[in-house]
Amino acid sequence: MNDLFHDLAFAPADILLPQGVDMTRWSVVACDQYTSEPAYWQRVEEFVGKAPSTLRLILPESCLEGPDVEGDIQQINNTMTHYLRDGLFREYPESMIYVERRLDSGAVRRGLVGMVDLEQYDYEPGSSALIRATEGTVLSRIPPRVAVRKNAPIELPHVMLLTDDPGRTVIEPLAQAAPGLEKVYDFDLMEHGGHVTGWLLGKSEQAGVARALTALADPARFRARYHTDGAVMLFAVGDGNHSLATAKECYERQKRLTPPEKWPYLPARYALVELVNLHDDSLQFEAIHRVAFGVDPGDLLKALLDCYPGAHYGEGEGHALPFVCGRTEGVVTVPRPQAQLPVATLQNFLDQYLLKQDRRCHVDYIHGEDVVRSLTQRPETIGFLLPAMGKEELFPTVIHDGVLPRKTFSMGEAHDKRFYLEARKIR
């Protein structure tokens, strides 16, 4: 790892970018989006056609239970090898890329692509690592992702890492430097994804990033700011925690087969991410709603009322859980909740309820109230509309209380999520 970034857990990487391809067809949205909307992925399939594309290098989560998943994964690995062998990629050694993403709304999100050291990342609750998960990790979601990654020769990131930098010292200065840097991509993203532009950092810009991160990681400054005696938390995983947890698991497997003195040289020890400032003006926390499929809505609501003493229909003191089922809408209020957030109250119930149901019953996590309303027109379906949390609550909550319930928040709508673009060799 670059000496400037020693002990910072974030550093330059050997980044791969495609050359001589249609970049709009190359770049597709994160695999965990549109899981209940197969029409989206069908449109992408038709648009990409036979062009080189990251669509051929990922497995959308909507396909994880397909009829030939093992064959799909083998095809993905074969395509990765094919792209590498045919010289599709150009490698940029020891690089960082400053990214400006103009969202469909017109807002601009600024980021910085580099790699993280998985030795300094821990998704377990109560972690004291430099990089921490913000939400609970569902361990059952890791094995299928490991199956995709374990034999893959390259990785493509959709992980967005957050740093709490109100002074805008790390990423924002790069906007002024960008006109003098080498531009490595500049194109429109498909499906209302907006426009993305990337510039290669020079050595002086990398040094500036390292200095700014070192200042944020100063233990005395950190403890005074967050009123804690605990270990420094420099980064929080905003999006893609399960992907990063998968990378961690694959690295841990390699460690078991490798002498400790060789661990720092394992490509799998590191994972490519995009770093974003929590205080970026474009970054808005959106609620993630819940939709239960294959259920009797009346039975589910009765079970919710029975789960919490004093729970009742209608507004009141406590956690309000608005629901929608076809043309029926209402609110269940849980008084004197033990959880800090309404999403935790609802999720705790849903986890218990699902254990008692057959396999047809499942819950999906949906971005956008309009999508929830559309999906709940189906029979045997009910949705819950949840409020968004304030982004200023994120770091203090994780530092003091540990991880949030899974899928507590989303950083923007589905089409605002990170698109696959850069790659890196991991074998």
For each residue, the residues with C-beta under 8 A, 3 or more apart:
1: 5 6 11 117 264 270
2: 5 6 11 12 94 206 210
3: 6
4: 11 206 207 210
5: 1 2 8 10 11 12 210 213
6: 1 2 3
7: 217
8: 5 11 130 210 213 214 217 234
9: 116 117 120 121 130 131 234 235
10: 5 114 115 116 117 161 213 234 235 273 275
11: 1 2 4 5 8 114 115 116 117 270
12: 2 5 94 95 96 114 115 201 206
13: 94 95 96 113 114 115 270 272 424
14: 91 92 93 94 95 424 425
15: 91 92 95 97 113 272 422 423 424
16: 89 90 91 92 154 422 423 424 425
17: 89 90 92 184 185 421 422 423
18: 21 23 26 52 83 88 89 90
19: 88 89 90
20: 88
21: 18 25 26 51 52 88
22: 25 26 51 52
23: 18 26 27 185 187
24: 27 187 188 189 190
25: 21 22 47 48 49 51 52 53 190
26: 18 21 22 23 51 52 53 54 421
27: 23 24 53 54 187 189 190 193 196 419 420 421
28: 44 48 53 54 55 58 190 419 420
29: 33 34 158 191 193 414 415 417 418 419 420
30: 33 158 239 240 417 418 419 420
31: 58 59 60 61 158
32: 35 61 158 240 242
33: 29 30 40 367 414 417
34: 29 37 38 40 41 60 62 414
35: 32 60 61 62 364
36: 62 291 364 366 371 375
37: 34 40 41 62 371
38: 34 41 42 62
39: 42 43
40: 33 34 37 43 44 191
41: 34 37 38 44 45 60 62 63
42: 38 39 45 46
43: 39 40 46 47 191
44: 28 40 41 47 48 55 190 191
45: 41 42 48 55
46: 42 43 49
47: 25 43 44 190
48: 25 28 44 45 51 53 55
49: 25 46
50:
51: 21 22 25 26 48
52: 18 21 22 25 26 56 83 88
53: 25 26 27 28 48 56 57
54: 26 27 28 57 58 156 419 420 421
55: 28 44 45 48 58
56: 52 53 75 76 79
57: 53 54 76 79 80 83 154 156 420 423
58: 28 31 54 55 76 148 156 420
59: 31 63 64 69 72 73 76 148
60: 31 34 35 41 63 64
61: 31 32 35 64
62: 34 35 36 37 38 41
63: 41 59 60 66 69 72
64: 59 60 61 69 144
65: 69
66: 63 69 72
67:
68: 71 72
69: 59 63 64 65 66 72 73 144 147
70: 73 74 147
71: 68 74 75
72: 59 63 66 68 69 75 76
73: 59 69 70 76 77 147 148
74: 70 71 77 78
75: 56 71 72 78 79
76: 56 57 58 59 72 73 79 80 148 152
77: 73 74 80 81 151 152 153
78: 74 75 81 82
79: 56 57 75 76 82 83
80: 57 76 77 83 84 152 153 154
81: 77 78 84 85 153
82: 78 79 85 86
83: 18 52 57 79 80 86 88 89
84: 80 81 88 89 153 154 425
85: 81 82
86: 82 83
87:
88: 18 19 20 21 52 83 84
89: 16 17 18 19 83 84 423
90: 16 17 18 19
91: 14 15 16
92: 14 15 16 17 95 97 184 200
93: 14
94: 2 12 13 14
95: 12 13 14 15 92 200 201
96: 12 13 112 113 114 200 201 205 206 209
97: 15 92 112 113 184 198 199 200 201 422
98: 110 111 112 171 174 175 177 178 181 198 199 201 205
99: 110 111 112 113 196 197 198 274
100: 108 109 110 175 178 196 197 198
101: 108 109 110 111 194 195 196
102: 106 107 108 194 195 196 197
103: 106 107 108 109 194 282 412 416
104: 192 193 194 415 416
105: 416
106: 102 103
107: 102 103 281 282
108: 100 101 102 103 282
109: 100 101 103 276 280 282 283 416
110: 98 99 100 101 171 172 174 175 276 277 280 282
111: 98 99 101 160 171 274 275 276
112: 96 97 98 99 170 171 174 201 209 274 275 276
113: 13 15 96 97 99 157 198 272 273 274 275 422
114: 10 11 12 13 96 272 273 275
115: 10 11 12 13 270 271 272 273 424
116: 9 10 11 120 121 131 161 235 244 270 271 273
117: 1 9 10 11 120 121 269 270
118: 121 244 247 248 251 268 269 270 271
119: 263 269
120: 9 116 117 129 130 131
121: 9 116 117 118 129 130 131 132 237 244 248
122: 127 128 129 131 132 133
123: 127 132 133 137 237 241 244 245 248 403
124: 127
125: 136 402 403
126: 402
127: 122 123 124 132 133 402
128: 122 230 231 233
129: 120 121 122 132 231 233
130: 8 9 120 121 217 231 232 233 234 235
131: 9 116 120 121 122 161 233 234 235 236 237
132: 121 122 123 127 129 233 235 236 237 398 403
133: 122 123 127 136 137 236 237 241 244 245 403
134: 162 236 237 238 241 394 398 403 404 408
135: 241 403 404 405 406 407 408
136: 125 133 403 404 405 406
137: 123 133 141 142 241 242 245 403 406
138: 141 142 242 406
139: 142
140: 143
141: 137 138 144 145 242
142: 137 138 139 145 146 242 245 246 249
143: 140 146 147
144: 64 69 141 147 148
145: 141 142 148 149 242 243 246
146: 142 143 149 150 246 249 250
147: 69 70 73 143 144 150
148: 58 59 73 76 144 145 152 246
149: 145 146 152 155 246 247 250 426
150: 146 147 250 253
151: 77
152: 76 77 80 148 149 155 426 427
153: 77 80 81 84 425 426 427
154: 16 57 80 84 423 424 425 426
155: 149 152 247 271 272 423 424 426
156: 54 57 58 272 420 421 422 423
157: 113 240 243 271 272 273 274 418 420 422 424
158: 29 30 31 32 239 240 243 417 418 419 420
159: 237 239 240 241 243 244 271 272 273 274 418
160: 111 237 238 239 240 273 274 275 276 411 418
161: 10 116 131 235 236 237 238 273 274 275 276
162: 134 235 236 237 238 275 276 277 278 394
163: 170 213 216 234 235 236 275 276 277 278
164: 216 236 278 279 394 395
165: 168 169 170 171 212 216 277 278 279
166: 279
167:
168: 165 171 172 173 277 279
169: 165 172 173 212 215 216
170: 112 163 165 173 209 212 213 216 275 277
171: 98 110 111 112 165 168 174 209 275 276 277 280
172: 110 168 169 175 277
173: 168 169 170 176 177 208 212
174: 98 110 112 171 177 178 199 201 205 209
175: 98 100 110 172 178
176: 173
177: 98 173 174 180 181 202 205
178: 98 100 174 175 181 199
179:
180: 177
181: 98 177 178 199 200 201 202 205
182: 199 200
183: 186 197 198 199 200
184: 17 92 97 198 199 200
185: 17 23 196 197 198 421
186: 183 195 196 197 198
187: 23 24 27 195 196
188: 24 193 194 195
189: 24 27 193 194 195 196 419
190: 24 25 27 28 44 47 193
191: 29 40 43 44 415
192: 104 415
193: 27 29 104 188 189 190 196 415 416 419
194: 101 102 103 104 188 189 415 416
195: 101 102 186 187 188 189
196: 27 99 100 101 102 185 186 187 189 193 419 421
197: 99 100 102 183 185 186
198: 97 98 99 100 113 183 184 185 186 421
199: 97 98 174 178 181 182 183 184
200: 92 95 96 97 181 182 183 184
201: 12 95 96 97 98 112 174 181 205 206 209
202: 177 181 205 206
203: 206 207
204: 207 208
205: 96 98 174 177 181 201 202 208 209
206: 2 4 12 96 201 202 203 209 210
207: 4 203 204 210 211
208: 173 204 205 211 212
209: 96 112 170 171 174 201 205 206 212 213
210: 2 4 5 8 206 207 213 214
211: 207 208 214 215
212: 165 169 170 173 208 209 215 216
213: 5 8 10 163 170 209 210 216 217 234
214: 8 210 211 217 218
215: 169 211 212 218 221
216: 163 164 165 169 170 212 213 221 222 234
217: 7 8 130 213 214 222 232 234
218: 214 215 221 222
219: 222 223 232
220: 223 224
221: 215 216 218 224 225
222: 216 217 218 219 225 226 228 232 233
223: 219 220 226 227 228 229 230
224: 220 221 227
225: 221 222
226: 222 223 395 396 399 400
227: 223 224
228: 222 223 399 400
229: 223
230: 128 223 233 399
231: 128 129 130
232: 130 217 219 222
233: 128 129 130 131 132 222 230 236 395 398 399
234: 8 9 10 130 131 163 213 216 217
235: 9 10 116 130 131 132 161 162 163 275
236: 131 132 133 134 161 162 163 164 233 278 394 395 398
237: 121 123 131 132 133 134 159 160 161 162 240 241 244
238: 134 160 161 162 276 278 411
239: 30 158 159 160 410 411 417 418
240: 30 32 157 158 159 160 237 243 244 273 418
241: 123 133 134 135 137 159 237 244 245
242: 32 137 138 141 142 145 245 246
243: 145 157 158 159 240 246 247
244: 116 118 121 123 133 159 237 240 241 247 248 271 273
245: 123 133 137 142 241 242 248 249
246: 142 145 146 148 149 242 243 249 250
247: 118 149 155 243 244 250 251 268 271
248: 118 121 123 244 245 251 252 271
249: 142 146 245 246 252 253
250: 146 149 150 246 247 253 254 268 426
251: 118 247 248 254 255 266 268 269
252: 248 249 255 256
253: 150 249 250 256 257
254: 250 251 257 258 266 268
255: 251 252 258 260 263 266
256: 252 253
257: 253 254
258: 254 255 262 263 266
259: 262 263
260: 255 263
261:
262: 258 259 265 266
263: 119 255 258 259 260 266 269
264: 1 269
265: 262 269
266: 251 254 255 258 262 263 269
267: 270 424 425 426 427
268: 118 247 250 251 254 426 427
269: 117 118 119 251 263 264 265 266
270: 1 11 13 115 116 117 118 267 424
271: 115 116 118 155 157 159 244 247 248
272: 13 15 113 114 115 155 156 157 159 422 423 424
273: 10 113 114 115 116 157 159 160 161 240 244
274: 99 111 112 113 157 159 160 161 418
275: 10 111 112 113 114 160 161 162 163 170 171 235
276: 109 110 111 112 160 161 162 163 171 238 280 283 411
277: 110 162 163 165 168 170 171 172 280 283
278: 162 163 164 165 236 238 283 391 394 395
279: 164 165 166 168 283
280: 109 110 171 276 277 283
281: 107
282: 103 107 108 109 110 412
283: 109 276 277 278 279 280 391 411 412
284: 391 411 412
285: 388 389 390 391 394 409 410 411
286: 367 388 409 410 411 412 413
287: 385 386 387 388 409 410
288: 343 365 366 367 386 407 408 409 410
289: 365 366 367 368 369 372 383 384 385 386
290: 346 347 350 363 364 365 366 383 384 386 407
291: 36 363 364 366 372 375 376 381 382 383 384
292: 295 300 350 361 362 363 381 382 383
293: 360 361 362 363 364 378 380 381
294: 357 358 360 361 362 380 381
295: 292 299 300 357 361 380 381 382
296: 299 300 380
297: 300 301 325 328 380 381 382
298: 301 302
299: 295 296 302 303
300: 292 295 296 297 303 304 353 382
301: 297 298 304 305 323 332 382
302: 298 299 305 306
303: 299 300 306 307 349 353
304: 300 301 307 308 311 321 332 349 353
305: 301 302 308 311 312 313 332
306: 302 303 311
307: 303 304 311 349 352 353
308: 304 305 311 334 335 337 345 349
309:
310: 334 335 336
311: 304 305 306 307 308 332 333 334 335
312: 305 316 332 333 335
313: 305 330 331 332 333
314: 330 331 333
315: 320 331 333
316: 312 320 333 335
317: 333 335
318: 333 334 335 336 337
319: 333 334 337 339 341 342 345 346
320: 315 316 331 332 333 342
321: 304 331 332 333 334 342 345 346 384 386
322: 329 330 331 384 385 386
323: 301 329 330 331 332 382 383 384 385
324: 328 329 372 373 376 382 383 384 385
325: 297 328 329 376 381 382 383
326: 376 377
327:
328: 297 324 325
329: 322 323 324 325
330: 313 314 322 323
331: 313 314 315 320 321 322 323
332: 301 304 305 311 312 313 320 321 323
333: 311 312 313 314 315 316 317 318 319 320 321
334: 308 310 311 318 319 321 337 345
335: 308 310 311 312 316 317 318
336: 310 318
337: 308 318 319 334 342 345
338: 345
339: 319 342 344 345 348 405
340: 344 397 401
341: 319 344 345 389 404 405 408
342: 319 320 321 337 339 345 346 386 387
343: 288 346 347 386 404 405 407 408
344: 339 340 341 347 348 404 405 408
345: 308 319 321 334 337 338 339 341 342 348 349
346: 290 319 321 342 343 349 350 384 386
347: 290 343 344 350 351 405 406 407
348: 339 344 345 351 352 405
349: 303 304 307 308 345 346 352 353
350: 290 292 346 347 353 354 363
351: 347 348 354 355
352: 307 348 349 355 356
353: 300 303 304 307 349 350 356 357
354: 350 351 357 361 362 363
355: 351 352
356: 352 353
357: 294 295 353 354 360 361
358: 294 361
359: 362
360: 293 294 357
361: 292 293 294 295 354 357 358
362: 292 293 294 354 359
363: 290 291 292 293 350 354
364: 35 36 290 291 293
365: 288 289 290 407
366: 36 288 289 290 291 371 372 375 383
367: 33 286 288 289 371 410 413 414
368: 289 371 372 413 414
369: 289 372 373 385
370: 373 374
371: 36 37 366 367 368 374 375
372: 289 291 324 366 368 369 375 376 383 385
373: 324 369 370 376 377 383
374: 370 371 377
375: 36 291 366 371 372 378 381 383
376: 291 324 325 326 372 373 381 382 383
377: 326 373 374 381
378: 293 375 381
379:
380: 293 294 295 296 297
381: 291 292 293 294 295 297 325 375 376 377 378
382: 291 292 295 297 300 301 323 324 325 376
383: 289 290 291 292 323 324 325 366 372 373 375 376
384: 289 290 291 321 322 323 324 346
385: 287 289 322 323 324 369 372
386: 287 288 289 290 321 322 342 343 346
387: 287 342
388: 285 286 287 409
389: 285 341 393 394 404 408 409
390: 285 393
391: 278 283 284 285 394 409
392: 396
393: 389 390 396 397
394: 134 162 164 236 278 285 389 391 397 398 409
395: 164 226 233 236 278 398 399
396: 226 392 393 399 400
397: 340 393 394 400 401 404
398: 132 134 233 236 394 395 401 402 403 404
399: 226 228 230 233 395 396
400: 226 228 396 397
401: 340 397 398
402: 125 126 127 398
403: 123 125 132 133 134 135 136 137 398
404: 134 135 136 341 343 344 389 397 398 408 409
405: 135 136 339 341 343 344 347 348 408
406: 135 136 137 138 347
407: 135 288 290 343 347 365 410
408: 134 135 288 341 343 344 389 404 405
409: 285 286 287 288 388 389 391 394 404
410: 239 285 286 287 288 367 407 413
411: 160 238 239 276 283 284 285 286 416 417
412: 103 282 283 284 286 416 417
413: 286 367 368 410 416
414: 29 33 34 367 368 417
415: 29 104 191 192 193 194
416: 103 104 105 109 193 194 411 412 413
417: 29 30 33 158 239 411 412 414
418: 29 30 157 158 159 160 239 240 274
419: 27 28 29 30 54 158 189 193 196
420: 27 28 29 30 54 57 58 156 157 158
421: 17 26 27 54 156 185 196 198
422: 15 16 17 97 113 156 157 272
423: 15 16 17 57 89 154 155 156 272
424: 13 14 15 16 115 154 155 157 267 270 272
425: 14 16 84 153 154 267
426: 149 152 153 154 155 250 267 268
427: 152 153 267 268
